[in-house]
Amino acid sequence: MGFNNPSMPWSELERRLDGRVRSLPDDVVEWAGGGDSPAWSRKRAPYVAPPDLASGGARARVPYAELHCHTNFSFLDGASHPEELAEEAARLGLDALAVTDRDGFYGVVRFAEAARQVGLPTVFGVELTLDGPVAPPMGSPDPPGEHLVVLARDPEGYARLARATTLAQLAGQKGAPRLGLDTLAEQAGGRWAVLTGGRKGPVAAALHRDGPAAAGRALDRLVERFGSEHLHVELWHHGDPLDDARNDALAQLAARRGVPVVATNDVRYATPGRRRLAAAMAAVRARRSLAAMDGWLPASAAAHLRSGAEQARRFARYPGVVEAAGELGRSCAFDLRLVAPNLPPYPCPDGLDEMTFLRRLVEEGAARPDRYGPRPPTSPETSSSAVAGRPQTTRFREQGVSLAHRAWRQIDHELDVIEALGFPGYFLIVWDIVEFCRRADIYCQGRGSAANSAACWALGITKADAVRLGLLFERFLSPERDGPPDIDLDIESGRREEVIQYVYERYGRHHAAQVANVITYRARSAIRDVAKALGADPGQQDAWSKQLDPWKGVAGTAALADQEIPAEVLELAEQIEHFPRHLGIHSGGMVLCDRPVIEVCPVEWARMADRSVLQWDKDDCAAAGLVKFDLLGLGMLTALHRMVDLVRDHTDPSVDLATIPQEDEVYEMLCRADSIGVFQVESRAQMATLPRLRPRRFYDLVVEVALIRPGPIQGGSVHPYIRRRNGKEPVTYPHPLLQPALEKTLGVPLFQEQLMQMAIDVAGFTPGEADQLRQAMGSKRSVERMERLRARLYEGMAERGVVGEVADEVYAKLAAFANFGFPESHSVSFAYLV
């Protein structure tokens, strides 16, 4: 779970804790990551179209669609991001663009998101490896194996192609997919458009190797398996002197067999400027220098996107092939959202539907004596209809209303939202996993924003009483929120595999899969690989990589006067920084589908033995409509379980983690910073803070967990809070209306939920609107949404008498705080384990 707070090295953390804030250039907004190893996936911000494309791309004079295009998700065989290719295609006025990455749908979600915003029709395809090498081709400048380009004609074709890609990936080793032509043809079902491919396509390869007769036989084999109505001979022209002769021969073979012909440009990058990077990436892939690769590299920067008019000039001797490409692209275009799956139906007992069964479970859990007890009789003052008309500032904080009344009303509200959004199955699946852990005596607990939910507490998913703690449910789920809920389950690290296997057994391996991490280039790994490609020796590679400033990345380092890295190394490293390098396995993410998951996203072997993984990361899964469940291994839960077992064996057989009392002696120990081995408070920074904070009650631990985080540290919240805590600074509030939200943290904003509550109190926002404001002001910034919410905020403040400079000051404080708040629900969940 990401919290939108950048990482920082220990030296910087010490500086900030001591009040010595390091000044950074205005354009440096986050740590660029300067380690030697590649970076794991980080939550990415939503795509925003460039201003010149916000209203759509250009109108083409010559209709044309590019049908053969690799992004950088072909892993060192494409030199542009999917978003860059979509933008350039829109600028060129293409009718459509097909992304055909090597053996996978890795980049299609990001491509689809960008294309949707720039008004570009999308085609989804794969360049499949036919009968490739048995083992991954390590260090080969030209790996063996033929390639065939397959385009999905519609969502059914997409599902069939995803399945075929999975078959190819799982038939070989990691990095060496294998697929026979007959097996591929069995999956087609008439829902594909098959292109003969580029230089390594079966027809062009046979032509180059054995002449026209062999090429004709290769084409005949494709016609026999796919039919001439679904097959298209592909012509491309990169300015090579032999391109015309090859295209002439291919066109003649197609004409004799009645197979249509289309023009492509076998694209590897968006614009000619990426040609040098593409060559360097080829050298990295082959584990050779550019000099050693020279004979295998193209002579010119020709493999870029071209307009219909330029393609028409290049293919003037083949009338209609450019227009045919445009027609085929238009006919195959569809929105990726059409392939979004649903969750598998939950098997409910007694013939109940999912919502009815969920209500039963929540109400039974809430009625337990150790939770809220039986539902109290409804009085006129506490009925749902009476509460609905009350101001949002008091709706969940009424004085004189019992905890039970507030809790049951909140539960009814949450269940209504869950039903309206159609998510009862999600909660039942999470509850089912937690119940398995309970039966198997595996410690687990939900954390993250799920701790804001009274329903989750009633189900036993989380350990935090959201009503008693005053947590905002809408930080977790609201009618205004995009996407499904997100519940993270912390599980004993030593037994997490049992839980994963239970999910596979319960829902079937065809309907469950683990999510990938896209491992990307960081600054130092980019410098090393580029330097190696340019012929630098290992010592020089190491010396240059050490000159990087980890806070500035490649671009910031290039501006330093004392660095000695050659300009070409910096230029290429800056371009490749953040490019995908390979796939890993997400630390805990799994997805479940109501249909075979391999029909939504291909699955391939992971580097871990006998493990398979989706080709999408968590953000791609969410954007494509796949619902993710996080099953995270936590070593401290294993340690706590062993501790409880030891106490039961030697001291008290009845001891239970949930009922261990809070003892003054433990707080005294924490005040002395005697916290080595204590979860969340054993770091040097925490040990330095504990004697100053002097925790005496549970909520002090919640604050302690939250304080030593990059967000509150960068936001300057640590020292003011400690001074106020120790009576060295008066407790003040920016405005009286903000006191209810900030009172529990002594007027110092620490939590994201406080930002939401401030918007509720000062401007009358609904909790759902307040969560939208949090997202708009935070990492998911949206100028359009921010302007709309800003107007709504000022309007609400004016209705409450907050106007002029005071309103501007409140808005400025909200905006400044948005990037630095920590989720209170997460801090509460971890504080329970301290």
N, C-alpha and C positions, 0 to 999 in steps of 0.2 A: 504494500500500500504506500503510495507516495504522498507526501505532505507539502509539496511545492516549496520546500526549503533546500537551498543549495548546500552541497557538502563543503567542508573547509578543513585544511590541515590543522594539526594541533597547535602549531605556533600562532596561527591566526586566532584560534579559539582562545588561547591565553591572552593575546593582546586585547581581545574584546572583553573578556572577563575582568581584566585590569583597567578597563576604560580607555585603552589606547587604540582607538579605532583607526584602522588602516585606510588611507584614502586611495580610491581606485578611480581610474578614468571613467567619465560619464558613460561611455559606451560599453563598459564591462559590467554586465548584469548578473553573471553567474560564473561559478568556477568552471573552467574549460576542461578540467581533468587532464592531468599531466603524467599519469602513471605509464609504466612501460607496457602494461598489458592493455588489450582492447577494453572498451567500456561496455557494460551491460545496458539493456534497455532502460531508458528513463521515460517517465510519462511525458508524452509529447503534446504540445499545444495543438489545438485545432488548426487546420490549414486555413489561411486567409489569402485570397486571390490578390495579386498585384493590382494597384489602382487602374492600370490601363486595360485590365481584363475583367474587372469587377462586373461589367455589364455584358460580358461575352466577348468572343474573339472576332477576328476579321471575317469578311465574307469572301469566299474564294471565287476567282474568275474561272478556274478550271476545277471541276469536281474531282476530288482525290482523297483517299483514305490510306494512311500508312498501315500496312497489315503485318509487318515483321519488325519488331522493335524490342530491344533489350534495355532494361533499366539497370541500375547498379545492384538490383536484387538478383541479377544473374551471377553475383559474387565474383568480382574481378573480370567480368566479361561485359560490363556496361558501365559507362562513365558519366551518367547523369541520374539524378534522383527522379523518381516517378513524377513528382510535382513539376520539376523543370521541363520534362518532356510534355506534360499536359499543357503547360503554359506556352511553350514554343509552338505546339501544334495548333493551339487556339490563335496565336498571333499569325500563323501562316494560313489560317482559314481552312484547315483540313476538315473534311466531312466527318471523319472519325479517326481514332487512333487505337490500334491493337497493341497491347502489351503482351509480349511472347517471351517471357523469361525462360531460362534454361531449366527444364525439368521441375517447374513449380509455379505456383500462384503467389509467390512470396510478396510481391509488391503491388498486387492488384487493388488492395483496399486503399492504400495511400493514393494510388493513381485515380481510383474512382472518386475519392473525396475531392481531390483537386479538380478533376475534369468536371465534376458536377458544378463547382463554383464558377468555372470559366466557360461553361456552356458547351463542353466538348462531348459528343457521343462516344461511348466507351465500348470497346470490343475486348474480350478476354480470351487469351490463348496461351499455349505452351509450346516451346521448342523442345520436343521429346528426343531423348537419346535412344536410338534403336540398337539393341544388342551391343551395348558399350563394353568397356573393359571390365573384367571380373573384379579388379581392385582399383581404388582411386588412382588416377594417373598423376603421380607425383613428379613434378619437374619436367614434364613433357611440353615442348613448345607447341605441339599440335596433337592433342590427345586423340586416340583412335575412337571410332564410332561414328555412325551416321546420325543425322538429325532430321526430324520431320516437324513442320510447323502445323499445329492444329488449332483452329479457331472454333469457339462455341457459337452456335447460331442462336441460342436462346437459353433460358435458365436450365432446361432439361439437358441441353448439350453441355452446359457448364458442369452440371452434376456428373455427367458421364466422363467428362474430361478430368475432373478432379479425382474420380475413382481410378481412371486409367493411369494418371500420374502417380497415385499411391501404389498401384500395382507395380509400376516401374521402380519406384523408390525402394519398396520392400523386397523386390526380387533380387536386388543386389546388395552390396555393402554400403555403409555410409559413404556418400560422395561418389558412388559408382552405380547409378540406376541402370537397369536393363529391362528392355521391353521388346518382345518379338512383334513383328508386323501383324501376324495372325491374331495375337492376343489383343493388340491395339484395335484391329478392325472389329473384333467381337464387341467392343465397348461402344462403337460409334452410333449405331441405331439411326443413322441418317440425320443426326443432329449436329454434325460438324461440317465445316469447310476445311479441307486439307490442302495445304500448300506444299509443293515439292521441296521447298527449303532453299537455302543459299548454297555456298560452296560445299558444305558437307551434307547437303541433301542427297538422298539416294540416286536421283536422276543426274544431277550435276556432277556428283562424285564419280558415277559410272562413266559419264561423258569424258571427264578429265582423265580417268584412269585407263579406260578401254575403248573409247570412241562411241560414235552414234548408235551402233547396233546394241551395245551393252546398255546404253542409256535408254533406248527404246524398250528393251526387256524390263528394265527397272520401272519405267513408266507403266508398262503393261501390268506389272505386279500390283502397282498402286490402284490402277483402274479396276482390276479384278476384285480387289478387297473393299474399295470405297465407292466405286461407281464414278463414271465420268462426270455426272451431275454434281458430285460433291468434291471433286478434285480440281485443283487449279495449278497450272504450271507457273512457277514464279520466275520473273526476270528481274535482274538488278544490274545497276551500272555504276561502278565506283571509279570510272576513268582509267581502268586498266586497259592496255592495248588489246588484250584478248577478250574483253567483255563483249564486244559486238559479235565476234565469232561464236562465242558460247551462247549468247542470247539468240542468234540466228538459228543455231542448231536446236535449241530448246523449243523455240517457236514452231519450227518445222515438225518436230516430233509431236507437239500438241495438236497442230492442224491435222496431221494424218489420223489422229485418234479421236478427234472431236472434243478435245479437252480444252476448256477455256484458259486464257492466259491473263495474268495480272502483273502489274509492275509494283515493285517495292523498292526500298533502298537498304534493306537489311541493316537497320539503324542500331548504332551502339552509343550514340550521344546526341544531345539536343542540338548543339551548334558546333561549327568547325573548331572553335576554341578549345574543345575538350579532347582533340585528337592526341595531343602529347600525353595527357593523363591516361587515355585509353591504352597507349603504347606502354606506359610505365606499369599499368595494372597487368597487362599481358606478361611483362617481364617478372612481376611479383608472382603471378600465377605459375609461371614456368620455373621460378627459382633461378633466374638468370639475370644478367645485366641487359640493358637495352642494346649494348653493342653486340652481345652474343645472340640477341633475338632479331637482329636487323633483317635477316633473310626471311623471317616469317611475318614481318609486320607490313601492313599496307603502306603504299608509297605516298598516299595523300590523305587529307582530311575529308573523306567523301562519305563516311557512314553516319551522316547526320540527317535530321529531318529536313525535308524539302517541300516546297509548295507544289500545288497541282500544276501551275504554269511551268515551273522548272522541270518537273518530271515529264511534262508533255514535250518539252524541247529535247530532253535526253532520249525519250522513247518515240520520237517522231516516226521512225521507220517501222513501228509496230502499232498501227492505228487501233485505237480503242482500249489498249491495255491499261492506261491510266484511268480512264473513265470506268472500266470494269472493276478496278480496285476500289474506286469510290462507291460504286453500286454495291459491291460485296460488303464493304465496311458498313454502309448504312443498313443493309439487311441483317447484319449480325449484331448491331449495337443494341444494348439493353442496360438498364440500371442494375448495379450489383445488389442493391437493396432487395431485389426480387428473389435472391437466393437465401435470404435470412431464415433460419430455422426457428422452431419453438422448443421449449423444454419438453422432455418426455413426460407423459401424464403420470402423476403419482398414484400408485394403487391404494385407494382409500377403502377402509373397511365398511361393512354394513350398507353398501350401496350409496355412500355419501359422495357428494362432489367435493372438489378440493377445498373450496371456500368454507363449506359447512364443516368439514373435518378440521380445518385450521382453526375455525372459531371454537370448536369443541376443545381442541388441545390448549389453545391460549387461555380460555376461560377456566379449564381444569387446573392449569398451572398457576394462574393468578389467584385462584381461590385457596391455594395451599396456605396453611397457617403461617408458614415462614415467609410468605410473600405478602399478599394484600388481604387475604381472608375472603369469605363469601361476599358476593356482590351486595352492597348495602341498598336499602330501599331508596328510591329516587324521590327527592323533594323538589318542589317547584324551583328552588334556588339552584339546584345542581342538575336539573334535567338538561339533556342535550340541546333542546330548543332554547332554553333560557340562556345557556352558555354561548350559543352561536351568535346571539346578538350583542354580546359584551365586547368592549374594546379589546383589541389584540394584546394591549399592554397588560391586561389583568386576567386574561382568559385562563392561563395556567398558573397563576400565582395568587389566587383568592385567599384572603385572610379568613380564618375561621372555618374553612372547609377541610374536612378530614382527609388524611392521606388516602384512605380507601376510596372515598368519593372521587377525588382527583385522579387516582390511578385507574379506576374502572372507566371513568369518562375518557381518559386518555387512550385506554385500550380500545374502546369502541371507535374512537376517532382513527386510530392507527389501522384497525381492521377495515374500516370503511375506505381508507386510502388504498390499502393493499388490494381490496376487491375492485375498486374503481380502476386501478392500474393493471389489473390482471396478473398479479404476482403471487397468488397463494401457493402455486406449485413450487416456486423458488424457496419459500420459507419451509415448506414441508420437506424438501430435499435436504436443506441444511439441518433441520430438526432430526431427520432420519440419520444423518451422519453423526450428529452429536449423540443420539441414542445408541448407535452402534458403539461409539467410544465408551459410553457409560456401561453398557453390557460387557464390553471387553476389558473394563477397568483401565482405560487409557485416558489420561488427563487431557482435557482440551477446554478451551474457552474462546468465545467469539470476542473480537476486538474491533477497533476502528469505529467508524460512524454507526455501526450496528448497536453499539452500547448506548446510543441515544434513544433506543426503542424499548418501550415498556413491554411490547409483545415479545420481543426477543428475550427479555429477562424472564417473562412468564413461561416461555418455551424451554428455558434452561440453556439457551444458546450463549448468552452473555452473563457476566457476574455483576453487572452494574445496575442498580435500581435507578432507572432513568427518571422516574417521577420524584423520588426522594431527593435526588441530586439536582433536579431542575434542568435536565438536559433537553435540548430541542430535537424533537423527532425529525423535523424537516431538514436538519443537517444530513440525515440518513435517507429520507424518502419524502417526496412531496409531489402533488399533481403537476407542478410546474417543472419538475426535474426531468432531464433527458436520461433515458436508459434505465436499466434495471438496478435494483439495490446491489450493494457490494458488502458482503459479509466475509471477513477474514477469520478463519479458525486457526488458532495456535494449538498445535498437537505435540505431544511428547516426541522429540526428534528421533528417539530410538525406535518408535513404533509407528511413525508416519506411514511407512510402507504398507502396514496392515490396513490402514484407512484407505489408501489409494487402491489397494487390491479389493477392498470391500466395494468401493464405488464401481470398479470394473465389473465385479461379479453381480452387483445389484442391478446395474443399468446396461450391462453388456459392453464388450470392447468395441463394438461397431458404433456405439452411441456416446462413448466417453473418450476423451483424449487429453493429454497434457499440453499446456501452452508453451510456446517457444520464447526464448529471449533472443533478440537480434543483437549479436555482439558487433559493436561498431569500432571504427578506428578512433582512438584518442590521439592527442597531439604527438606524444612520443613514439607510439607505434607507427603513426603516419610518417614521421621523420625517418624512422629506422627503415621502413619498407621502401620509401621513395629513394633514400640514399643508397640502399642496396641495389635498386633498379638502375640507378645512375652510375653504378660501378664503384662506390665508396667501400673501403675495407671495413671490417667489423669495428676496429678501434675508432675510425672516423665517425661511423654511424653512432657509436656510443657517446662520443664527445659532443656531437651536434645535438643529440637528444637531451643531454644534460644541460644545454644552454637554454632550454625552454623554460619560460615562466609558467608554472601550472595554473596560475590565475588568469593568464592572458591567452593561453592557447597559441596556435601557430600564428594567427593574424596579429595578436598583441606582441608576440616575440619579434616578429619581423620589424616592428617599429623601434625596438631597443637599439641604442647606439653601440652597445658593447658586444652584441652577438656577432658571430662570425660564420653563420650558416649561409651557404651559397643561395643566391636569389632563386635559382631554379628549384632547389630542394624545397625552399619555403613555399614557393608558388604551387608546386604540385602537392605538397603535404597539406596546404590549406584547402585545396580542392577535395582531397580524399578524406580529410578529417570528417568524422561522423558518417562516412560511408559504411554500409553493412559489410561485415567481414566473414562471419559464419553464424550458424544458429547454435544456441544452447538451450537448456531446459529451464523454464521459469521455476522459481523457488517453491511454488506451491500451486500454481494455477491449473485448474482442470475445467473443461467445458463439457456440457451435456447437451445432446440434441434429440429431437423426436424422430429424426431419420438418421441414416448412417452419416457420421461426421465426415467421412472421407468424400461425401458428395457435396460438402460445403467448403472444406479446405483440405488439400492433400496432407497426408501424414508420411513422415520419413523416419528413418532410423536416427536415433540420437547417438552421441558419442558414448554415453553410458551403455554398457552391455545389456541387450535385450530390452531396451527402452525405445519407444517411438514417440514422436513429438509432432505437433501441428507445425505448419509452415508460417503461422502468424503469431505475433506477440499479443500481449494482453490488450493493447490499444486497438490493434487491427480486429481482434475478436469482438471487442465491444462495438466498434464502428460498423462491423458487418452483422451485428445482431446476435452473435453468440454470447450466451450467458456464462460467465466465469465464476468458479468457486475456488477460493484460495485456501489450500490446506498446507499450512506453514509449519515446519518443524521448529520447535523451541526447546533448546537444551535445558533451560531452567525448569520447565515442567517435568522433565525427566528427573532432575535433581530433587525437586519437591516431592515427587512420587516416592523416590527412594527414601527420603527423609521421613515421610509419613509411615512408610512400611517399617522402618527401623524403630520408630516410636511405638508403633503397634506391637512389634515383636518384643520389645524390651521394657516398655513403660506403661502405655495406656492403649489397650486394644480398641477403644472407642473413638480415638482421635480422628478428626476429619478436617481436611484443609478448609472447607467452607465455614466451619464453626470455631476455628482457632480464635480465642479472644485477643483483642488488642491490649497489650500490656505496657505499662509505663516504662518498665525496664528496657523494652525494645526501643522506645523512642529516645531514652537516655543514651543507648548505644549509638543510635543514628546521630544524635546531637554531638557525640564525640567523634564522628566520622569513622567509627569502627564498622565499616561497611564492605570490607573486602569479601567478595562472594555473595553479596546481597544484590539481587536483580535490580538493574536500572540505576543504582546509586553507588556503584563501585568504581566509576571512572575517577580520574584525578580531578576533573572539573566538578563532579558531584561531591567528592569528598572535601573539596575546598569550599563548597557552598553550604553543606549541611550544618557546620557549626555556626554559620551566620544566619541561616534560616531558622534553625532550631525547631524542627517539626514536633508537634505535640498531639496532632489528631490526623485522621485519615486524609482530610482535604489538603493538609500541608504536604503530604506525600504526592498528591495529585499535582500541586504547584511545583514541587521539587522536580518531578519527572519532566514537567513541561519547560521549566526555566532553562535547563542546559540543553537547548536545541538551537540550531543555527538561526531559526526564525526569531524567537524572542531575544537572542543575543544580538543579532543584527538590528532588531527593532529597538534596542536600548531599554528593554524592560527589566533586566536582571537587577541592576543596582537600585533603581527607584523602588522596586518592590521590597528588596531587602532593607533599605533605609526606612521605608514605611512600616514594615513588619517589626523593626526594632525601635520604633518611635522616634527616629532621628529626622523624620520628614513628615509633615502633616499629610493626611489623606485628603486629596482634593479630586474634583470631577470636572471635566471640561464643560459640562452643562448639567443642571439638576435632573433633567430627563434621562441622563445617562447613568445616574447613580444606581438604579436597580440592576443594570447589566454589569457594572464594574465593581459593585460593593464587595463581592466575595474575593476579589483580587486587589482590594485596597486602592481602587481607582486606576490601576495599571492594567491595560489590556494585554491579555496573554493568549486567549483562545479564540478560534474561529467562531465558535458559537456566540461569543460576546459581540463580535461584529454583527452577527445576525440579530441578536437581541437589541443592540443599539439602534439598528434600523427599524425594528418593531416599535421600540419605545419612543424614539424621537420623530419618526415619520409615519407611524401607523402601517408599516409594511405587514403583510401576512408573512408567516414563517417561510412559505414557499418563495415569495418575492425576495425575502431577506437572503435565502440561499442563492437565488439567482444573482443578487448583488455581490455576495461573497465570491462567486465564480467569476463574474464580470470584472471585479476589481483585482482578482488574484491571477493565477497562472493561466486560466482560461479566458484571457482578456478578449473582449469583443467591443470594438469602438461603437458599433451600431447599438448593441444592447446596453453598453455603458451610458450612452447619451440618453436612451429611453429611460433607464432606471434613475439617472441623475435628475432628469426632469420630474420624475415621480417622487424622488426623495425630497427635492426642494418644495414641491407642492405639499407633501405631507408635513414637512417642517413648518411651512407657513401656516398651515391649519392649527398648529400647536404653538404659534407665536414665536417660532425660531426663524428669524429673518436677517437679512443684511450680512454684516461681517460675522455675526455669531453663526449663522447658517453656513457661511463659507468656511469658518474654522472647524465646525463639526464635520463638514464634508471632507476637508483636508485631512483631518485625523482619521476618518474612516478609510480614506484612500491610502494613507500612509501605513495604516495598520494591516491592511488586507493581505500584504505579501508576507507578513511576519507572524501571523497567528498560528498556533498549534492546535490540533483537534482536541478538545477537552475530553471527548469520549475515549480517545486513544490513551490519553494520559490516565484517565480513571481506570481503564482496563489493566494497564501496566502497574498502577499503584496497588492494585489488589494482590499482585504477586511479590511486592517488595517485602 
